[in-house]
Amino acid sequence: GMLCSCWMALMALDLDSRQCVTLDVVFLLDGSDGTRSGFPAMRDFVQRVVETLSVDDNKDRVSVVQYSRDPAVQFYLNTYKTKGEILDTVRGLRHKGGRPLNTGAALQHLRDNVFTASAGSRRQEGVPQLLIVLSGGRSFDSVDAPASALKDLGVITYTIGSRASDSSELQKIAHEPSHALSVSEFTDLPDVQEQFSSVMSKVLVSTTHMTPTGPGKKMIDFKGQGYGQMILNTIVTCRHPSRRDVVFLLDGSDGTRSGFPAMRDFVQRVVETLSVDDNKDRVSVVQYSRDPAVQFYLNTYKTQGEILDIVRGLRHKGGRPLNTGAALQHLRDNVFTASAGSRRQEGVPQLLIVLSGGRSFDSVDAPASALKDLGVITYTIGSRASDSSELQKIAHEPSHALSVSEFTDLPDVQEQFSSVMSKVLVSTTHMTPTGPGKKMIDFKGQGYGQMICDFSFRLHIIITHTACPDSSCDF
């Protein structure tokens, strides 16, 4: 059932480096005599995971440690700054050999020498610390104390064992039992890659334990509690380097003359939260009345400053009647297109925000359906003069249709709008092909809906959590 824990997962519209989802990922590989034949497959597994990470822009860092009797750090979290260097080094890894297998000593070494600031760990900055252990045998020494020490540090550990491993030992090492996977032989690792991605995707945040890590800072302890509680300013590890194409459709008809400055301010406030300058997010604004007028396309401006300047200078268009259907069709045919800067075919989420202050003179049914078929996620905000059922029809789903009495009240709905935006979670129930070998994700606002996603689809989410009394969760 639904946990009574009201939450708001704001899609990371504010992507400055402190809030952007980053990971420190450490691999601990069993290089003992018993894994000689399986080692190439272990190496390939590491490569496949690294290929999904964002290393080049210093979001993610990677370290690899191999061990048998003693641990040997192949490279630290701050050794390499590019994905290419990491992949080259991983491809060239030689099997270490040796016995016995001292997993306890290896874990302690990670605790003391790898998950440290001097070795490149950003734990004290609140960056999630992930450890992925591939172990092919029972440890000769005890793993209990070192495993506990890593958990106390807030490290999220996943284990993958083989037939020769001690499954209870690996469950003890793992952050929780469901994080312990197994294969018959390491050559079967490709078969578990999807299961591993699925488990990774379910690392949600728990409020049960937070460890102070410095003045005014807190380290989140991530608990893989299914769809458990989420907490302030943390993240879900299922994520994509966050990019969005955001289109605003503004009612510029005669009926919105007095409310237009407030609509313009609303657009500014949303744009201020986006990451435009590094080409993550793109923005387009279209104003309409009888006919639509594109103020600028998704590929017109490359900086947030330029966009804000243009938005501040927008003049009310005027005109009637209000043809919302024709405007939506124009977006479908001329704005959500590759030539106009849309990255839909690259799988970038397409968001449309419609501010409409009256009932449409023409029909919205077919164009609204066409945008949904394209995978566009539409939000609508109407005023007292709008047709609420019409706006619900245009919206991706009814909960995406908000309203104000007058557009001058838009600041009052800004937080509610952010909350609705936050519930756009990834669903595997519907995927629309958008080109050869590509898929467009259909985002569904399904609360605690499915979050099984490919690890390479990495959705940036910033979480806000507020406790609520029993039965008061209204979404």
C-alpha positions in Angstrom: 0.0 0.0 0.0 0.9 3.6 -0.2 3.1 4.9 2.6 1.6 7.8 4.4 4.5 10.1 3.7 3.7 13.2 1.6 6.6 13.9 -0.7 7.6 16.2 -3.4 10.3 15.1 -5.9 11.2 18.2 -7.8 12.7 17.3 -11.2 16.1 18.9 -10.8 15.3 22.1 -12.5 18.0 23.8 -10.5 21.1 22.0 -11.7 23.9 23.9 -10.1 26.8 21.6 -9.3 25.9 21.3 -5.6 22.5 19.9 -6.3 23.2 18.0 -9.5 23.1 14.3 -9.0 26.6 12.9 -8.8 28.0 9.5 -7.7 31.3 8.2 -6.4 31.4 4.5 -7.6 33.9 2.0 -6.3 34.3 -1.5 -7.7 35.9 -4.2 -5.6 36.9 -7.2 -7.7 37.9 -10.6 -6.5 41.3 -11.2 -8.2 42.1 -14.4 -6.3 43.1 -17.7 -7.9 39.5 -18.9 -8.0 38.3 -16.2 -10.4 40.9 -16.5 -13.1 38.5 -17.8 -15.8 35.7 -15.4 -14.8 37.9 -12.3 -14.6 37.4 -11.1 -18.2 33.6 -11.2 -17.6 34.0 -9.2 -14.4 36.1 -6.6 -16.4 33.4 -6.4 -19.1 30.7 -5.9 -16.4 32.7 -2.9 -15.0 33.0 -1.5 -18.5 29.3 -1.7 -19.1 28.4 0.1 -15.9 31.1 2.8 -16.5 29.7 3.4 -19.9 26.5 4.6 -18.3 28.2 7.1 -16.0 28.8 10.9 -16.5 32.5 11.1 -15.8 33.7 13.7 -18.3 31.9 16.6 -16.7 33.1 15.6 -13.2 29.6 14.4 -12.2 30.6 10.8 -11.5 33.9 9.4 -10.2 35.1 5.8 -10.4 37.7 3.7 -8.6 38.6 0.1 -9.1 40.2 -2.1 -6.5 41.3 -5.7 -7.0 42.0 -8.0 -4.1 43.0 -11.5 -3.0 45.2 -11.9 0.1 45.7 -8.1 0.0 43.9 -5.3 -1.8 45.5 -3.5 -4.7 44.0 -0.2 -5.8 44.0 -0.1 -9.6 43.0 3.6 -9.5 41.4 6.0 -7.0 38.3 8.2 -7.4 40.4 11.2 -8.3 43.0 9.4 -10.6 41.1 9.8 -13.9 39.0 12.7 -15.1 37.6 11.2 -18.3 35.5 8.1 -19.2 38.0 7.2 -21.9 40.9 6.9 -19.5 38.8 4.8 -17.1 37.6 2.4 -19.8 41.2 2.1 -21.2 42.5 1.2 -17.8 39.6 -1.3 -17.1 40.2 -3.0 -20.5 43.8 -3.5 -19.6 43.3 -4.9 -16.1 45.3 -8.1 -15.4 44.0 -10.7 -13.1 45.9 -10.4 -9.8 45.9 -14.0 -8.5 46.8 -15.0 -5.0 45.1 -16.6 -2.0 43.4 -16.8 0.5 40.6 -14.4 -0.2 40.5 -11.7 2.5 37.3 -9.8 1.8 37.3 -8.3 5.3 40.7 -6.7 4.9 39.7 -5.4 1.4 36.6 -3.7 2.8 38.6 -2.2 5.6 41.1 -0.9 3.1 38.3 0.8 1.2 37.0 2.3 4.4 40.4 3.7 5.3 42.0 4.6 2.0 39.4 4.9 -0.8 36.2 6.4 0.6 38.3 9.4 1.8 38.5 13.0 0.7 42.2 12.7 -0.2 41.4 9.8 -2.5 38.7 11.8 -4.2 35.6 10.8 -2.3 33.0 13.5 -2.0 31.2 11.9 0.8 31.4 15.0 3.0 29.8 17.0 0.2 26.8 14.7 0.4 27.7 12.8 -2.8 26.3 9.2 -2.7 29.0 6.6 -2.2 28.3 3.4 -4.1 30.4 0.2 -3.7 29.9 -2.7 -6.1 31.6 -5.9 -4.9 32.2 -8.9 -7.2 33.3 -11.8 -5.1 33.7 -15.5 -6.2 34.5 -17.3 -3.0 34.0 -17.3 0.8 36.2 -14.9 2.7 39.1 -16.3 4.8 38.8 -13.4 7.3 35.7 -11.9 8.9 33.7 -9.3 7.0 31.5 -8.3 9.9 33.2 -5.2 11.4 34.4 -3.7 8.0 31.0 -4.2 6.5 29.4 -2.4 9.4 32.0 0.4 9.2 31.1 1.0 5.6 27.4 1.1 6.4 28.1 3.6 9.2 29.9 5.7 6.7 26.8 5.8 4.5 28.2 3.7 1.7 25.6 1.8 -0.4 27.0 -1.6 -1.1 25.9 -4.0 -3.8 27.3 -7.5 -4.1 27.4 -10.0 -6.9 28.6 -13.5 -6.1 29.0 -16.8 -8.0 28.2 -20.4 -7.1 31.4 -20.6 -5.0 30.5 -17.5 -2.9 28.9 -17.5 0.5 25.6 -15.9 -0.1 24.9 -15.1 3.6 28.3 -13.4 3.8 27.5 -11.3 0.7 24.1 -10.4 2.1 25.9 -9.2 5.2 28.2 -7.0 3.1 25.4 -5.6 1.0 23.5 -2.5 2.1 20.5 -4.8 2.5 19.8 -8.4 1.4 18.0 -7.4 -1.8 21.3 -5.7 -2.9 23.0 -9.1 -3.0 22.7 -10.7 -6.4 24.3 -13.9 -7.7 25.2 -15.8 -10.9 26.2 -19.4 -11.5 29.5 -18.3 -13.1 30.8 -14.8 -13.7 30.6 -15.5 -17.4 26.8 -15.2 -16.8 27.1 -11.5 -15.6 25.4 -10.1 -18.7 22.3 -12.0 -17.6 22.2 -10.2 -14.3 23.0 -6.7 -15.7 19.4 -5.8 -16.0 18.5 -7.1 -12.6 21.4 -5.1 -11.2 20.1 -2.0 -12.9 16.7 -2.6 -11.5 18.0 -2.9 -7.9 20.2 0.2 -8.4 17.1 2.1 -9.5 15.3 1.4 -6.3 17.7 3.1 -4.0 15.4 5.6 -2.4 16.2 7.8 0.5 15.2 7.0 4.0 14.9 9.6 6.8 15.9 7.0 9.4 19.6 7.8 9.7 21.6 10.9 8.9 25.3 11.2 9.8 26.8 14.6 10.3 29.9 15.0 8.1 31.0 18.5 8.8 29.8 21.9 9.8 26.3 22.4 8.6 26.5 19.3 6.3 24.8 16.0 6.5 25.5 12.7 4.8 22.3 10.9 3.8 22.1 7.3 4.6 20.4 5.7 1.6 18.1 2.8 2.4 16.9 0.6 -0.4 13.4 0.3 1.2 11.4 -0.3 -2.0 9.3 2.8 -2.3 10.2 4.2 1.1 10.4 7.6 2.5 12.3 10.3 0.7 14.2 13.2 2.2 15.3 16.8 1.7 17.8 17.6 -1.0 18.8 14.1 -1.9 18.5 12.1 -5.0 17.4 8.9 -6.7 20.1 7.0 -8.4 18.0 6.1 -11.4 18.8 9.1 -13.5 19.8 10.5 -16.9 22.1 13.5 -17.3 19.2 15.9 -16.9 18.1 17.5 -20.1 14.7 18.9 -21.0 13.1 20.7 -23.9 10.6 23.1 -22.4 8.0 25.0 -24.5 5.7 27.6 -23.1 2.4 28.4 -24.9 1.0 31.7 -23.7 -2.5 33.0 -24.4 -2.0 36.4 -25.9 -5.6 37.1 -26.8 -7.5 40.2 -25.9 -8.9 38.6 -22.7 -5.4 38.2 -21.1 -4.1 41.8 -21.5 -4.2 42.6 -17.8 -2.8 39.2 -16.8 0.0 39.0 -19.3 2.8 40.6 -17.2 2.1 38.0 -14.5 2.3 35.2 -17.2 5.6 36.7 -18.3 6.9 36.7 -14.7 5.9 33.1 -14.3 7.9 32.0 -17.3 10.9 33.9 -16.0 10.7 32.2 -12.6 10.6 28.7 -14.3 13.5 29.6 -16.7 15.6 30.8 -13.8 15.6 27.2 -12.5 16.8 25.7 -15.7 20.3 24.8 -16.9 20.4 26.4 -20.3 24.0 27.7 -20.5 25.5 24.2 -20.6 23.0 23.1 -23.2 21.2 20.7 -20.9 17.8 22.5 -21.1 16.3 24.3 -24.1 13.4 26.7 -24.0 10.9 28.0 -26.6 8.1 30.5 -26.1 5.0 30.7 -28.3 2.2 33.3 -27.9 -1.2 32.8 -29.6 -4.6 34.2 -30.1 -6.3 33.7 -33.5 -2.9 32.5 -34.8 0.2 31.3 -33.0 3.4 33.4 -33.1 6.7 31.7 -32.2 8.6 34.2 -30.1 11.7 31.9 -30.2 12.4 28.2 -31.0 14.2 25.7 -28.8 17.5 26.3 -30.7 17.2 30.1 -31.0 19.0 31.0 -27.8 21.9 29.2 -26.1 22.1 31.2 -22.8 19.7 31.7 -19.9 20.5 35.5 -20.0 19.4 35.8 -23.6 16.1 33.9 -22.9 15.4 36.0 -19.8 16.0 39.2 -21.7 13.6 38.2 -24.5 10.9 37.0 -22.0 11.1 40.3 -20.1 10.6 42.2 -23.3 7.6 40.2 -24.6 4.7 42.3 -25.7 1.1 41.1 -25.4 0.0 40.0 -28.9 -3.8 40.7 -28.7 -6.4 39.4 -31.1 -9.4 37.0 -31.1 -10.8 34.5 -31.1 -8.7 32.1 -29.1 -7.7 29.1 -31.3 -6.0 26.8 -28.8 -6.4 23.8 -31.1 -4.5 25.5 -34.0 -1.8 26.6 -31.6 -1.3 23.1 -30.3 -1.2 21.7 -33.9 1.4 24.4 -34.7 3.6 23.2 -31.8 3.2 19.6 -33.0 4.3 20.5 -36.6 6.8 23.3 -36.1 8.2 23.4 -32.6 8.6 19.9 -31.3 10.7 19.1 -34.4 14.4 18.4 -34.8 14.9 21.3 -37.2 13.4 23.6 -34.5 15.8 22.3 -31.9 13.7 19.5 -30.3 15.8 16.5 -29.1 12.8 14.2 -28.8 14.5 11.6 -31.0 17.5 11.6 -28.6 15.1 10.7 -25.8 15.1 14.1 -24.1 11.9 14.7 -22.3 9.6 17.2 -24.0 7.6 19.4 -21.7 4.8 21.8 -22.7 3.4 24.4 -20.3 0.2 26.0 -21.5 -1.2 29.2 -19.8 -4.7 29.8 -21.2 -7.2 32.3 -20.1 -10.3 31.4 -22.0 -12.3 28.7 -23.8 -10.9 27.7 -27.2 -12.9 28.8 -30.2 -11.7 25.7 -32.2 -11.5 22.0 -31.1 -8.4 20.9 -29.0 -9.1 17.2 -29.2 -7.1 16.0 -32.1 -4.0 18.3 -31.6 -3.9 17.4 -27.9 -4.0 13.7 -28.7 -1.3 14.2 -31.4 1.0 15.8 -28.8 0.4 13.0 -26.3 1.2 10.5 -29.1 4.5 12.3 -29.6 5.3 11.8 -25.9 5.0 15.4 -25.0 4.2 16.0 -21.3 1.8 18.8 -21.1 0.9 21.0 -18.0 -1.9 23.5 -18.2 -2.7 26.5 -16.0 -6.0 28.2 -16.5 -7.9 31.2 -15.0 -11.5 31.7 -13.9 -12.4 32.4 -17.6 -10.9 29.1 -18.8 -12.7 25.9 -19.6 -11.3 23.5 -16.9 -12.4 20.3 -18.7 -10.8 21.5 -21.9 -7.5 22.2 -20.1 -7.7 18.7 -18.4 -8.1 17.2 -21.9 -5.0 19.1 -23.1 -2.9 18.2 -20.0 -1.0 14.9 -20.0 -3.3 13.8 -17.2 -6.0 15.6 -15.2 -3.6 16.2 -12.2 -1.4 18.2 -14.6 -4.1 20.9 -15.0 -3.9 23.7 -12.5 -5.9 26.9 -12.2 -5.9 30.3 -10.6 -8.6 32.9 -10.2 -6.6 35.5 -12.1 -3.2 35.2 -13.7 -1.9 37.8 -11.2 -2.3 34.9 -8.7 0.3 32.8 -10.5 2.9 33.1 -7.7 0.4 31.3 -5.4 0.4 28.3 -7.7 4.1 28.2 -8.4 4.8 25.7 -5.6 1.8 23.6 -6.6 3.1 23.6 -10.1 6.6 22.5 -8.9 4.9 19.7 -6.9 3.0 18.4 -9.9 6.1 18.6 -12.0 7.8 16.5 -9.4 5.6 13.5 -9.9 6.8 12.8 -13.4 8.3 9.5 -12.7 9.5 6.9 -15.2 7.1 4.2 -16.2 7.9 1.2 -18.2 4.3 0.7 -19.2 4.5 2.7 -22.5 7.4 3.5 -24.7 7.0 5.1 -28.1 9.6 4.3 -30.7 11.0 7.6 -32.1 13.6 6.3 -34.6 15.8 3.4 -35.5 16.8 1.7 -32.3 15.7 4.6 -30.1 12.9 4.8 -27.6 11.1 7.8 -26.2 10.2 7.4 -22.5 6.6 8.1 -21.6 6.6 9.8 -18.3 3.7 9.0 -16.0 2.9 10.8 -12.8 2.2 7.6 -11.0 3.3 8.5 -7.4 5.0 5.5 -6.2 4.6 3.9 -9.7 7.2 1.7 -11.3 10.7 3.0 -11.2 12.4 0.1 -12.9 14.6 1.8 -15.4 17.7 1.1 -17.3 20.6 2.4 -15.2 21.7 4.3 -18.2 18.5 6.3 -18.1 19.4 8.5 -15.1 16.6 10.8 -14.0 17.7 13.8 -11.9 15.3 14.2 -9.0 15.6 16.4 -6.0 13.5 15.2 -3.2 11.6 17.2 -0.5 9.9 15.3 2.2 7.3 16.4 4.7 5.7 14.0 7.2 1.9 14.0 7.3 -0.8 12.7 9.6 -2.5 9.4 8.8 -4.7 9.4 5.7 -3.8 12.9 4.7 -1.7 12.1 1.7 -3.9 13.6 -1.0 -1.9 12.5 -4.0 
